[in-house]
């Protein structure tokens, strides 16, 4: 079963409702077949409404809790951006099945709001990425951006999904680094 992502005005106006629906979808799928994987496609920048910071950490943690609760494996795929808590959801997928498309961008950072507390975020990142809490604390002092191949090296994802044309990392960050713009 695939959990789609949504965009457009409905996304902006009903974001919290969508998150609740998303968690209910996962719970319903669990009752349908607890062995069939759930595919979670992620595309989230964490900022909306004219650049105003809207972290929605509590909604992200609601999704995270359901991911940990259901029996089927959750296969995560970044199809654009996974910034902030979206990167945590990406990393929380089933080991070996956390992936990104080649042009994706992944970013880890400190949470905007402190609903759960930074210590909780750091522990969760460390658990799923395989780094120490000290390494994570150092890396999230400022937003840290990754190309998909860098995210594999860091431990956020397990693989980059390429098409049959080649396996070179052709993401935007990779192109900017090759041209020495960043």
Residue pairs with C-beta under 8 A, 6 or more apart in sequence:
1 29
1 32
1 33
1 36
1 38
1 39
2 39
2 41
3 22
3 25
3 26
3 29
3 38
3 39
3 40
3 41
4 41
5 41
5 42
5 43
5 44
5 79
6 18
7 43
10 18
11 18
12 48
12 49
15 48
15 54
15 56
15 59
16 56
16 59
19 56
19 59
19 60
19 62
19 63
20 62
22 63
23 62
23 63
23 65
23 66
26 38
26 63
26 66
26 67
26 70
26 74
27 66
27 69
27 70
29 36
29 38
29 70
29 72
30 70
30 71
30 72
33 72
34 70
34 71
34 72
35 71
35 72
36 72
37 72
37 73
37 74
37 75
37 94
37 97
38 70
38 72
38 73
38 74
38 75
39 75
39 77
40 67
40 74
40 75
40 76
40 77
40 89
40 93
41 77
41 79
42 76
42 77
42 78
42 79
42 80
42 82
42 86
42 89
42 90
43 78
43 79
43 80
43 81
43 82
44 81
44 82
44 83
44 84
44 86
45 81
45 83
45 86
46 53
46 54
46 55
46 56
46 83
46 84
46 85
46 86
46 112
47 53
47 54
47 83
48 54
53 112
54 112
55 84
55 85
55 111
55 112
55 113
56 85
57 85
57 111
57 112
57 113
57 115
57 116
58 115
58 116
60 84
60 85
60 86
60 88
60 89
61 85
61 115
61 116
63 89
64 85
64 88
64 89
64 92
64 124
67 74
67 89
67 92
67 93
68 92
73 94
73 97
74 92
74 93
74 94
75 93
75 94
75 97
75 98
75 99
76 89
76 90
76 91
76 92
76 93
76 94
76 97
76 98
76 99
76 157
77 99
77 100
77 101
77 161
78 86
78 90
78 99
78 100
78 101
78 104
78 106
78 148
78 157
79 100
79 101
79 104
80 101
80 103
80 104
80 105
81 104
81 105
81 106
81 107
82 89
82 90
82 100
82 104
82 105
82 106
82 107
83 105
83 106
83 107
83 109
83 143
84 107
84 108
84 109
84 111
84 112
85 111
85 121
87 106
87 107
87 108
87 156
88 108
88 121
88 124
88 125
88 128
90 98
90 100
90 106
90 156
90 157
91 98
91 125
91 128
91 129
91 155
91 156
91 157
92 124
92 128
95 158
96 158
97 158
98 156
98 157
98 158
98 159
99 157
99 158
99 159
99 160
99 161
100 106
100 148
100 151
100 157
100 160
100 161
101 148
101 160
101 161
102 148
102 160
102 161
102 162
102 169
102 170
102 171
103 170
103 171
103 172
104 148
104 171
105 145
105 146
105 147
105 171
105 172
105 173
106 145
106 146
106 147
106 148
106 151
106 156
106 157
107 143
107 144
107 145
107 146
108 125
108 136
108 139
108 140
108 143
108 144
108 146
108 156
109 140
109 142
109 143
109 144
110 118
110 121
110 140
110 141
111 118
111 121
121 140
122 133
122 136
122 137
122 140
123 133
125 131
125 136
125 140
126 132
126 133
126 135
126 136
128 155
128 156
129 136
129 154
129 155
129 156
130 155
131 139
131 154
131 155
145 173
146 154
146 156
146 173
147 169
147 171
147 172
147 173
147 174
147 177
148 157
148 160
148 169
148 171
149 160
149 169
149 171
149 174
150 173
151 157
152 158
152 159
152 160
160 167
160 169
173 182
176 182
